[in-house]
Amino acid sequence: MCGITGCVSTQDCVPLMIESLGRLAYRGYDSAGVAVCDAGGIKLRREHGKLENLMALLARQPLSGRTGIGHTRWATHGRPSESNAHPQTYKKIAIVHNGIIENFMPLRAELEAGGHVFSSETDTEIVAHLISDAYETCADFSKAVRIALARVRGSYAIVAICADCPDELVAARLQSPLLVGLGNNMNFATSDISAVLPYTRRFIFLEDGDFVRMTHDAVSLFDAQGKIITREAKTIEWDIRAAEKQGYPHYMLKEIFEQPAKITDTFRGRILSESAEVNLDAPVNALELENVSRIQIVACGTSYHAGLLGKYMIEKMARLPVDVDVASEYRYRDPILKPDDGFIAISQSGETADTYACVKMARAAGAKILAICNVMDSSIARASDAAFYTRADPEIGVASTKAFTTQVASLALLAIHLGRKRNFLDAERARTCLEALRRVPSEMEVMLEQSDDVRKTAQKLLRANSFLYLGRNVHYPIALEGALKLKEITYIHAEAYPSGEMKHGPIALIDDRLPVIVIAPKNSTYEKTLSNLQEVRARGGRIISIVSEGDEDLSKLSEAYFTIPNCDEFVQPLYSVIYLQLLAYHIADLLGHDVDHPRNLAKSVTVE
């Protein structure tokens, strides 16, 4: 969602914060702003719209200071506007905030009754007023922040500055990501590692309830009662170039083409072909998921589609029952969860609010919890018993690509591991599957060379106002993912169905204006899918198909088709999704959309 940056330094921090906000722009935002402490007090610059608008304002009205905070906002309370942008200020206090203050209405009414006047519609401004009142009483800035937040219900990552403390930042976290970056004569508070990675690789990952006071050369952590606590700093090994476009027109296209390398990274050290085993990290092994009675998977969006594939793979390989739920539904339906259940939470960022809430439910039930995520020491990873990291590196484009395929690759490894442990998967079959996985990156690189051909097909589909995606078995989740990608970045309606369900309603939509995207490589359900498509063709539907190399039947029915290698059915989804990612990308690009920042969307949904 929104992006936070804060810096206290021995030099002017404004250029550093603007660069950091640029690195946070991928999260989705509708306004941006910065505030600094200087000799005259708090100085503020905010603008509605893109970061470029704020930069233009700063060019006209320069700002400098050694201590400052910045923010890219995605509207929750209050419409997108300059007055609702962050930082929010009151008297000597300025703050930036991610999250939602659930009791802001009664707090605002109370403050207004006491004479406070508000300049925005936001829940965030409430906190600035509360801190200001507490500071006037106690004259201790960090204590004032603790007093104020004790009155707040909801979730927050907050960074605050005070005109009386020009060399100090105070930050706090509850159920919203926030971390501290330890630099050289400068320290940072930020919601995202990539924002300050050019300046430091050493980070302290804050826990719920942590408070931080920092200067340019010191960082102190406290609990809610003001007691000093310690938290170990971690060193991040990400390559900073992973957050740059490297010549691609969009981050999304770069990340599509990165998938072979990132899948290779996900497999590295984990595939033991000779022994037909999977080498998982010790904490994952220690969970002994092979002994649970069933597995519950929860996730949102693209990660949910990966979870659906995980169900197919785990049940087939390990004969272990798996349920998959959308996290935002699971957390509110009073689910049945027992101590002998396994629980898998999937999240690219490891900060997805609904998924995080489900993890806490699983913790309360005593289930064995495994996180599959991309960000080390993220909230979900820390709240779980063990984490399986996907090694995708930062994913900047809002529409997920490499995070999805590395999640699927991770689930494939887990399925093989569980199958071997439960003695349902013999060594020969396991070796075949592992070798098929090892070939995926090199074969995928060949497929990506067809990107220009996909673009030519995309050119013919620009006038369509709706798409139907079809797939059976393991390709139904891929159909769902393909339809989601198209909706996210082209704003064209798309619907995905299991191929066998076509005659239960969707067939009524088919005419010569409707593109039907079908995923049907040669596998155990190929002939049934081919029969479904004969019916589409008979009704004039426009078929765009993904088929196995050498397919002569389905390709003849298709207006356009793309081939994947002849391979084990187990790995087919990793290939077929590539063309759906490319098709969505090229349609969006040809339509002139902002591919990396689609409207109304954010990269990481850290509030409900």
C-alpha positions as CSV (number, residue, x, y, z in Angstrom):
1,M,0.0,0.0,0.0
2,C,1.4,3.4,1.0
3,G,5.1,3.9,1.3
4,I,7.1,5.4,4.2
5,T,10.5,6.9,4.3
6,G,12.2,8.7,7.2
7,C,15.8,9.9,7.5
8,V,17.9,11.5,10.2
9,S,21.4,12.5,8.8
10,T,24.3,14.8,9.0
11,Q,23.5,16.0,5.5
12,D,20.4,17.3,3.7
13,C,18.0,14.4,3.7
14,V,15.5,15.7,1.1
15,P,17.3,14.3,-2.0
16,L,17.6,10.9,-0.2
17,M,13.9,10.9,0.7
18,I,12.8,11.8,-2.8
19,E,14.9,9.0,-4.2
20,S,13.5,6.6,-1.6
21,L,9.9,7.6,-2.5
22,G,10.7,6.9,-6.1
23,R,11.7,3.3,-5.1
24,L,8.4,3.0,-3.2
25,A,6.2,4.2,-6.1
26,Y,5.7,0.7,-7.3
27,R,3.4,0.1,-4.3
28,G,0.7,2.3,-5.8
29,Y,-0.1,5.8,-4.7
30,D,-2.2,8.9,-5.4
31,S,-0.2,11.6,-3.7
32,A,3.2,12.2,-2.2
33,G,4.8,14.6,0.4
34,V,7.8,15.3,2.6
35,A,8.3,17.3,5.8
36,V,11.6,18.4,7.5
37,C,12.7,19.9,10.7
38,D,14.7,23.1,10.3
39,A,15.5,26.2,12.3
40,G,12.0,27.6,11.5
41,G,10.2,24.5,12.7
42,I,8.3,22.0,10.5
43,K,8.4,22.7,6.8
44,L,6.0,20.7,4.5
45,R,5.6,20.0,0.8
46,R,2.8,17.8,-0.6
47,E,1.2,17.2,-4.0
48,H,-1.7,15.2,-5.4
49,G,-0.8,12.8,-8.2
50,K,2.5,11.5,-9.3
51,L,5.8,12.0,-7.5
52,E,6.9,14.2,-10.4
53,N,4.4,16.7,-9.2
54,L,6.0,16.8,-5.8
55,M,9.5,17.2,-7.4
56,A,8.2,20.1,-9.5
57,L,6.9,21.8,-6.4
58,L,10.2,21.3,-4.6
59,A,12.0,22.9,-7.6
60,R,9.8,26.0,-7.2
61,Q,9.8,25.9,-3.4
62,P,13.0,24.2,-2.2
63,L,13.2,22.4,1.1
64,S,16.2,21.2,3.1
65,G,16.9,19.7,6.5
66,R,18.8,16.9,8.2
67,T,15.8,15.2,9.6
68,G,12.7,14.5,7.6
69,I,9.8,12.1,6.7
70,G,8.2,11.3,3.3
71,H,5.2,9.3,2.1
72,T,3.4,8.0,-1.0
73,R,-0.3,7.7,-0.1
74,W,-2.9,5.3,-1.4
75,A,-6.3,6.8,-0.2
76,T,-8.2,4.9,2.5
77,H,-9.8,7.6,4.7
78,G,-10.4,10.7,2.6
79,R,-10.3,11.3,-1.1
80,P,-7.0,11.7,-3.0
81,S,-6.0,15.3,-2.5
82,E,-3.2,17.6,-1.4
83,S,-4.8,18.2,2.0
84,N,-5.3,14.5,2.6
85,A,-1.7,13.6,1.5
86,H,1.0,12.8,4.1
87,P,2.8,14.0,6.1
88,Q,0.0,15.3,8.3
89,T,0.9,18.0,10.8
90,Y,-0.4,19.7,13.9
91,K,1.5,22.5,15.7
92,K,5.1,21.1,16.3
93,I,4.4,17.5,15.1
94,A,4.5,15.9,11.7
95,I,3.8,12.3,11.0
96,V,3.5,9.7,8.2
97,H,1.3,6.7,8.6
98,N,0.5,3.4,7.0
99,G,-2.5,1.4,8.3
100,I,-6.0,2.2,9.5
101,I,-7.0,3.9,12.8
102,E,-10.3,2.1,13.5
103,N,-11.5,4.4,16.3
104,F,-10.6,7.6,14.6
105,M,-14.2,8.9,14.5
106,P,-14.8,9.0,18.3
107,L,-11.2,10.3,18.8
108,R,-11.8,13.1,16.3
109,A,-15.1,14.0,17.9
110,E,-13.4,14.2,21.3
111,L,-10.6,16.3,20.0
112,E,-13.0,18.7,18.2
113,A,-15.0,19.1,21.3
114,G,-11.7,20.2,23.0
115,G,-11.1,22.9,20.4
116,H,-9.0,21.1,17.9
117,V,-9.4,22.1,14.2
118,F,-8.7,19.5,11.5
119,S,-7.3,20.3,8.0
120,S,-7.9,16.9,6.4
121,E,-10.3,14.0,6.2
122,T,-7.7,11.4,7.2
123,D,-7.5,9.1,10.2
124,T,-3.8,9.9,10.3
125,E,-4.2,13.5,11.3
126,I,-5.8,12.3,14.5
127,V,-2.5,10.8,15.6
128,A,-0.6,14.1,15.0
129,H,-3.1,15.9,17.3
130,L,-2.9,13.2,20.0
131,I,0.9,13.3,20.0
132,S,0.8,17.1,20.2
133,D,-1.4,17.1,23.2
134,A,0.7,14.4,24.9
135,Y,3.9,16.4,24.1
136,E,2.5,19.6,25.6
137,T,1.9,17.7,28.8
138,C,5.1,15.6,29.2
139,A,7.6,17.5,27.1
140,D,9.2,14.2,26.0
141,F,8.8,13.5,22.3
142,S,9.2,9.7,22.3
143,K,7.1,9.3,25.4
144,A,4.4,11.5,23.8
145,V,4.2,9.1,20.8
146,R,3.8,6.1,23.2
147,I,1.1,7.9,25.1
148,A,-0.8,8.9,22.0
149,L,-0.7,5.4,20.4
150,A,-1.9,3.8,23.6
151,R,-5.3,5.4,22.7
152,V,-5.4,4.1,19.2
153,R,-7.1,1.0,17.9
154,G,-6.1,-0.5,14.6
155,S,-2.9,-0.9,12.6
156,Y,-0.1,1.5,12.0
157,A,3.4,2.1,10.9
158,I,4.2,5.6,12.1
159,V,7.2,7.9,11.8
160,A,7.1,11.3,13.5
161,I,9.2,14.4,13.8
162,C,9.0,17.3,16.3
163,A,10.1,20.9,15.7
164,D,11.6,20.9,19.2
165,C,13.8,17.8,18.4
166,P,15.3,18.6,15.0
167,D,17.8,15.7,15.1
168,E,15.4,13.0,16.1
169,L,12.9,10.6,14.5
170,V,10.4,8.5,16.5
171,A,8.7,5.5,14.9
172,A,6.3,2.8,15.9
173,R,4.7,-0.3,14.4
174,L,1.6,-2.4,15.0
175,Q,0.4,-4.8,12.3
176,S,1.9,-2.8,9.5
177,P,5.4,-3.2,8.1
178,L,8.2,-0.9,9.3
179,L,11.9,-1.4,9.6
180,V,15.0,0.6,10.5
181,G,18.0,1.0,8.2
182,L,21.4,1.5,9.8
183,G,23.6,3.8,7.6
184,N,26.8,5.7,7.9
185,N,26.1,9.0,9.8
186,M,22.4,8.5,8.8
187,N,19.6,6.2,9.9
188,F,16.3,5.4,8.2
189,A,12.8,4.3,9.0
190,T,11.0,2.8,6.0
191,S,8.2,0.4,5.0
192,D,10.3,-1.3,2.4
193,I,13.9,-2.5,2.1
194,S,14.3,-1.4,-1.5
195,A,13.6,2.2,-0.6
196,V,17.0,2.7,1.2
197,L,19.1,-0.1,-0.2
198,P,21.5,2.2,-1.9
199,Y,22.5,3.6,1.5
200,T,22.5,0.5,3.8
201,R,22.2,-3.2,3.8
202,R,21.8,-3.5,7.6
203,F,18.2,-3.5,8.9
204,I,16.4,-4.0,12.1
205,F,12.9,-5.6,11.5
206,L,10.5,-4.1,14.0
207,E,8.0,-6.3,15.8
208,D,4.4,-5.4,16.7
209,G,4.5,-3.0,19.7
210,D,8.0,-1.7,19.1
211,F,8.9,2.0,19.4
212,V,12.1,3.5,18.0
213,R,14.0,6.7,18.8
214,M,16.8,7.4,16.3
215,T,19.4,10.1,15.6
216,H,22.0,10.1,12.9
217,D,24.3,7.9,14.9
218,A,22.1,6.0,17.4
219,V,19.0,3.8,17.4
220,S,17.1,2.9,20.6
221,L,14.2,0.4,20.8
222,F,11.4,0.4,23.4
223,D,8.3,-1.6,24.2
224,A,4.9,0.0,24.8
225,Q,5.9,0.7,28.5
226,G,9.1,2.5,27.5
227,K,11.4,-0.4,28.5
228,I,14.5,-0.7,26.4
229,I,14.6,-3.8,24.2
230,T,17.2,-5.2,21.8
231,R,16.6,-6.4,18.2
232,E,19.3,-7.9,16.1
233,A,20.2,-6.2,12.8
234,K,20.1,-8.3,9.7
235,T,22.3,-7.9,6.6
236,I,20.4,-8.0,3.2
237,E,22.2,-9.5,0.2
238,W,19.9,-8.2,-2.5
239,D,21.6,-6.8,-5.6
240,I,20.5,-3.2,-5.9
241,R,20.3,-3.7,-9.7
242,A,17.3,-5.9,-9.0
243,A,15.3,-2.8,-8.3
244,E,16.2,-1.1,-11.6
245,K,14.7,-1.5,-15.0
246,Q,18.0,-2.4,-16.8
247,G,16.8,-1.1,-20.2
248,Y,13.3,-2.7,-20.1
249,P,10.5,-0.3,-20.8
250,H,8.6,-1.5,-17.7
251,Y,9.5,-3.3,-14.5
252,M,6.8,-5.9,-15.3
253,L,8.5,-6.9,-18.6
254,K,11.8,-7.1,-16.9
255,E,10.4,-9.3,-14.2
256,I,8.7,-11.6,-16.7
257,F,12.1,-12.1,-18.3
258,E,13.8,-12.6,-14.9
259,Q,11.8,-15.7,-14.2
260,P,14.2,-18.3,-15.5
261,A,17.0,-16.8,-13.2
262,K,14.7,-16.5,-10.2
263,I,13.4,-20.0,-10.5
264,T,17.0,-21.2,-10.7
265,D,17.7,-19.3,-7.5
266,T,14.7,-20.9,-5.9
267,F,15.9,-24.3,-6.8
268,R,19.5,-23.7,-5.9
269,G,20.7,-26.1,-3.2
270,R,17.2,-27.6,-2.8
271,I,17.2,-30.2,-5.6
272,L,19.1,-33.4,-4.9
273,S,18.6,-35.3,-8.1
274,E,20.8,-38.2,-7.3
275,S,19.1,-39.1,-4.1
276,A,15.7,-38.0,-5.5
277,E,15.2,-35.8,-2.5
278,V,14.5,-32.2,-1.7
279,N,16.8,-30.4,0.6
280,L,14.7,-28.0,2.7
281,D,16.0,-25.6,5.4
282,A,16.2,-27.1,8.8
283,P,13.3,-25.2,10.3
284,V,11.0,-26.4,7.4
285,N,12.1,-30.0,7.9
286,A,11.6,-29.6,11.7
287,L,7.9,-28.8,11.1
288,E,7.4,-32.4,9.9
289,L,4.4,-31.4,7.8
290,E,4.3,-35.0,6.5
291,N,2.8,-36.0,9.8
292,V,-0.2,-33.6,9.8
293,S,-3.7,-34.8,9.2
294,R,-4.4,-32.1,6.5
295,I,-3.0,-28.9,5.2
296,Q,-4.8,-25.5,5.1
297,I,-3.5,-23.0,2.6
298,V,-4.5,-19.3,2.8
299,A,-3.5,-16.5,0.5
300,C,-4.8,-13.5,-1.5
301,G,-4.8,-12.6,-5.2
302,T,-2.0,-14.2,-7.3
303,S,-0.7,-16.0,-4.2
304,Y,-4.1,-17.7,-3.9
305,H,-3.8,-19.0,-7.4
306,A,-0.4,-20.4,-6.5
307,G,-2.1,-22.1,-3.5
308,L,-4.6,-23.7,-5.7
309,L,-1.8,-25.3,-7.7
310,G,-0.2,-26.3,-4.5
311,K,-3.3,-28.2,-3.6
312,Y,-3.2,-30.2,-6.9
313,M,0.5,-31.0,-6.4
314,I,0.5,-31.9,-2.7
315,E,-2.6,-34.1,-3.0
316,K,-1.2,-35.9,-6.0
317,M,2.3,-36.3,-4.8
318,A,1.8,-36.8,-1.0
319,R,-1.9,-38.0,-0.8
320,L,-2.4,-35.4,1.9
321,P,-5.7,-33.5,1.9
322,V,-5.4,-29.8,1.2
323,D,-7.9,-27.0,1.6
324,V,-7.3,-23.6,0.0
325,D,-9.0,-20.4,1.0
326,V,-8.9,-16.7,0.2
327,A,-7.5,-15.2,3.4
328,S,-10.0,-12.4,3.6
329,E,-12.8,-15.0,3.7
330,Y,-11.1,-17.5,5.8
331,R,-10.5,-15.2,8.7
332,Y,-14.2,-14.3,9.1
333,R,-15.8,-17.7,8.6
334,D,-15.0,-19.3,12.0
335,P,-12.9,-22.1,10.4
336,I,-12.1,-25.4,12.0
337,L,-8.4,-25.7,12.7
338,K,-6.7,-28.3,14.9
339,P,-3.2,-28.7,16.4
340,D,-2.5,-31.6,14.1
341,D,-3.2,-29.5,11.0
342,G,-0.5,-27.9,8.8
343,F,-1.1,-24.3,7.8
344,I,0.6,-22.7,4.8
345,A,0.4,-18.9,4.3
346,I,1.5,-17.6,0.9
347,S,2.4,-13.9,0.4
348,Q,5.0,-12.2,-1.8
349,S,5.6,-9.4,0.6
350,G,5.0,-11.3,3.8
351,E,2.9,-8.3,4.9
352,T,-0.5,-9.0,3.5
353,A,-2.9,-8.0,6.2
354,D,-5.6,-10.6,5.8
355,T,-3.1,-13.4,5.4
356,Y,-1.2,-12.2,8.5
357,A,-4.5,-12.2,10.5
358,C,-5.0,-15.8,9.4
359,V,-1.5,-16.8,10.6
360,K,-2.4,-15.4,14.0
361,M,-5.5,-17.5,14.0
362,A,-3.5,-20.6,13.2
363,R,-1.0,-19.8,16.0
364,A,-3.9,-19.6,18.4
365,A,-5.2,-23.0,17.2
366,G,-1.7,-24.6,17.7
367,A,-1.3,-25.6,14.0
368,K,2.1,-26.0,12.4
369,I,2.6,-22.9,10.3
370,L,4.8,-22.5,7.2
371,A,5.2,-19.2,5.4
372,I,6.0,-19.1,1.7
373,C,7.1,-15.6,0.9
374,N,9.7,-13.5,-0.8
375,V,10.8,-11.1,1.9
376,M,13.1,-12.3,4.7
377,D,12.0,-11.5,8.2
378,S,8.7,-10.1,7.0
379,S,5.7,-10.1,9.4
380,I,4.2,-13.4,8.2
381,A,7.6,-15.1,8.1
382,R,8.3,-14.1,11.7
383,A,4.9,-15.1,12.9
384,S,5.2,-18.6,11.4
385,D,7.1,-21.6,12.7
386,A,9.2,-21.7,9.5
387,A,9.6,-19.9,6.3
388,F,10.3,-21.1,2.7
389,Y,11.8,-18.1,0.9
390,T,11.2,-17.9,-2.8
391,R,14.3,-15.9,-3.7
392,A,12.6,-13.8,-6.3
393,D,14.3,-10.6,-5.2
394,P,12.3,-7.3,-5.1
395,E,9.2,-7.4,-7.4
396,I,8.4,-3.8,-8.4
397,G,5.6,-4.2,-10.9
398,V,2.2,-4.2,-9.2
399,A,1.0,-7.2,-11.3
400,S,2.9,-10.2,-9.9
401,T,4.9,-12.4,-12.3
402,K,8.2,-13.8,-10.9
403,A,6.8,-14.0,-7.4
404,F,4.0,-16.2,-8.7
405,T,6.2,-18.7,-10.6
406,T,8.7,-18.9,-7.7
407,Q,5.8,-19.6,-5.4
408,V,4.6,-22.4,-7.7
409,A,8.2,-23.7,-7.9
410,S,8.5,-23.7,-4.1
411,L,5.2,-25.6,-3.7
412,A,6.4,-28.1,-6.3
413,L,9.5,-28.8,-4.2
414,L,7.4,-29.0,-1.0
415,A,5.0,-31.5,-2.7
416,I,7.9,-33.8,-3.8
417,H,9.4,-33.5,-0.3
418,L,6.1,-34.5,1.4
419,G,5.5,-37.3,-1.1
420,R,8.9,-38.8,-0.3
421,K,8.5,-38.4,3.4
422,R,5.1,-40.0,3.3
423,N,6.3,-42.9,1.1
424,F,3.7,-42.2,-1.6
425,L,6.3,-41.0,-4.1
426,D,8.9,-43.5,-5.2
427,A,12.4,-42.5,-6.0
428,E,12.0,-42.9,-9.8
429,R,9.0,-40.7,-10.0
430,A,10.5,-38.1,-7.7
431,R,13.7,-38.0,-9.8
432,T,11.6,-37.6,-13.0
433,C,9.8,-34.6,-11.4
434,L,12.9,-33.0,-10.1
435,E,14.7,-33.3,-13.5
436,A,11.6,-31.8,-15.1
437,L,11.8,-28.9,-12.7
438,R,15.5,-28.4,-13.4
439,R,14.8,-28.0,-17.1
440,V,12.2,-25.3,-16.6
441,P,14.6,-22.2,-16.5
442,S,16.4,-23.1,-19.8
443,E,13.2,-24.0,-21.6
444,M,11.5,-20.9,-20.3
445,E,14.2,-18.7,-21.8
446,V,13.4,-20.2,-25.2
447,M,9.7,-19.5,-24.8
448,L,10.4,-15.9,-23.8
449,E,12.0,-15.3,-27.2
450,Q,8.4,-15.5,-28.6
451,S,7.5,-12.3,-26.9
452,D,7.3,-10.4,-30.2
453,D,4.9,-13.0,-31.6
454,V,2.7,-12.6,-28.5
455,R,2.7,-8.9,-29.1
456,K,1.4,-9.4,-32.7
457,T,-1.5,-11.5,-31.4
458,A,-2.1,-8.8,-28.7
459,Q,-2.5,-6.2,-31.5
460,K,-5.4,-8.2,-32.9
461,L,-7.2,-8.3,-29.6
462,L,-7.2,-4.6,-28.6
463,R,-10.9,-4.0,-29.6
464,A,-12.2,-6.9,-27.4
465,N,-14.1,-5.8,-24.3
466,S,-14.2,-9.2,-22.6
467,F,-12.2,-12.4,-22.5
468,L,-12.9,-15.9,-21.4
469,Y,-10.1,-18.1,-20.0
470,L,-10.4,-21.9,-19.9
471,G,-8.3,-24.6,-18.3
472,R,-8.7,-28.0,-16.7
473,N,-7.0,-29.6,-13.7
474,V,-3.7,-27.8,-13.0
475,H,-4.4,-25.3,-15.7
476,Y,-7.6,-24.0,-14.1
477,P,-5.6,-21.9,-11.6
478,I,-3.4,-20.8,-14.5
479,A,-6.6,-19.6,-16.3
480,L,-7.6,-17.7,-13.1
481,E,-4.1,-16.1,-13.0
482,G,-4.2,-15.2,-16.7
483,A,-7.6,-13.5,-16.3
484,L,-6.4,-11.6,-13.2
485,K,-3.3,-10.3,-15.1
486,L,-5.5,-9.0,-17.9
487,K,-7.9,-7.3,-15.6
488,E,-5.2,-5.8,-13.5
489,I,-3.3,-3.9,-16.2
490,T,-5.6,-3.7,-19.2
491,Y,-8.8,-2.8,-17.4
492,I,-10.6,-5.3,-19.7
493,H,-13.2,-7.7,-18.2
494,A,-12.0,-11.3,-18.1
495,E,-13.4,-14.4,-16.6
496,A,-11.8,-17.8,-16.0
497,Y,-13.7,-21.1,-15.8
498,P,-12.7,-24.8,-15.6
499,S,-13.1,-26.0,-19.2
500,G,-15.7,-28.6,-18.2
501,E,-17.9,-25.9,-16.7
502,M,-18.2,-24.1,-20.0
503,K,-21.6,-25.7,-20.8
504,H,-22.9,-24.6,-17.4
505,G,-23.2,-21.0,-18.4
506,P,-20.2,-19.4,-20.1
507,I,-21.1,-20.9,-23.5
508,A,-23.9,-18.4,-23.7
509,L,-21.3,-15.6,-24.0
510,I,-19.5,-17.1,-27.0
511,D,-19.7,-15.3,-30.3
512,D,-17.3,-14.0,-32.9
513,R,-16.3,-11.0,-30.7
514,L,-15.2,-13.0,-27.7
515,P,-11.6,-14.1,-27.4
516,V,-11.3,-17.5,-25.7
517,I,-7.9,-18.1,-24.1
518,V,-7.5,-21.8,-23.6
519,I,-4.6,-23.6,-21.8
520,A,-4.5,-27.1,-23.2
521,P,-1.2,-28.8,-23.6
522,K,-1.1,-32.6,-24.0
523,N,-1.9,-34.2,-20.7
524,S,-4.5,-36.5,-19.1
525,T,-7.4,-34.0,-19.8
526,Y,-6.4,-32.9,-23.3
527,E,-9.0,-34.8,-25.2
528,K,-11.9,-33.5,-23.1
529,T,-10.6,-29.9,-23.5
530,L,-10.4,-30.4,-27.2
531,S,-14.0,-31.5,-27.3
532,N,-15.0,-28.3,-25.4
533,L,-13.2,-26.2,-27.9
534,Q,-14.9,-27.8,-30.8
535,E,-18.1,-26.3,-29.3
536,V,-16.5,-22.9,-29.0
537,R,-15.4,-23.0,-32.6
538,A,-18.9,-24.1,-33.8
539,R,-20.2,-20.9,-32.2
540,G,-17.7,-18.6,-33.8
541,G,-15.5,-18.0,-30.8
542,R,-12.0,-16.7,-31.3
543,I,-9.6,-19.3,-29.9
544,I,-6.1,-18.3,-28.7
545,S,-4.5,-21.5,-27.4
546,I,-1.5,-22.7,-25.4
547,V,-0.5,-26.1,-26.7
548,S,2.3,-28.7,-26.6
549,E,4.9,-28.6,-29.3
550,G,3.7,-30.6,-32.3
551,D,0.0,-30.3,-31.5
552,E,-1.9,-30.4,-34.8
553,D,-5.5,-30.7,-33.6
554,L,-6.0,-27.7,-31.3
555,S,-3.7,-25.5,-33.3
556,K,-5.9,-25.9,-36.3
557,L,-8.9,-24.6,-34.4
558,S,-7.0,-21.6,-33.1
559,E,-6.7,-18.0,-34.5
560,A,-3.3,-18.0,-32.8
561,Y,-1.4,-20.5,-30.7
562,F,1.7,-20.7,-28.6
563,T,3.7,-23.8,-27.7
564,I,5.2,-25.1,-24.5
565,P,7.7,-27.9,-24.4
566,N,6.5,-31.5,-24.3
567,C,7.0,-32.1,-20.6
568,D,5.7,-33.8,-17.5
569,E,2.2,-32.6,-16.6
570,F,3.6,-31.6,-13.2
571,V,5.6,-28.7,-14.6
572,Q,3.3,-27.6,-17.4
573,P,1.7,-24.6,-15.4
574,L,5.2,-23.0,-15.0
575,Y,5.4,-22.8,-18.8
576,S,1.8,-22.0,-19.7
577,V,1.6,-18.9,-17.4
578,I,4.4,-17.2,-19.3
579,Y,2.3,-16.6,-22.4
580,L,-0.6,-15.3,-20.3
581,Q,1.7,-12.8,-18.6
582,L,3.1,-11.6,-21.9
583,L,-0.3,-11.3,-23.5
584,A,-1.7,-9.1,-20.7
585,Y,1.5,-7.0,-20.7
586,H,1.5,-6.4,-24.5
587,I,-2.3,-5.6,-24.6
588,A,-1.8,-3.1,-21.7
589,D,1.2,-1.5,-23.3
590,L,-0.4,-1.2,-26.7
591,L,-3.4,0.4,-25.1
592,G,-1.1,3.0,-23.6
593,H,-1.7,2.0,-19.9
594,D,0.8,2.6,-17.1
595,V,1.7,-1.1,-16.8
596,D,3.7,-0.9,-13.6
597,H,1.2,1.3,-11.7
598,P,-2.3,0.2,-12.7
599,R,-5.1,2.4,-11.5
600,N,-6.6,1.7,-8.0
601,L,-4.1,-1.1,-7.3
602,A,-1.2,-1.4,-4.8
603,K,1.6,-3.9,-4.7
604,S,1.2,-5.0,-1.1
605,V,-2.2,-4.9,0.6
606,T,-1.2,-4.2,4.2
607,V,-4.6,-3.0,5.4
608,E,-8.0,-4.7,5.1
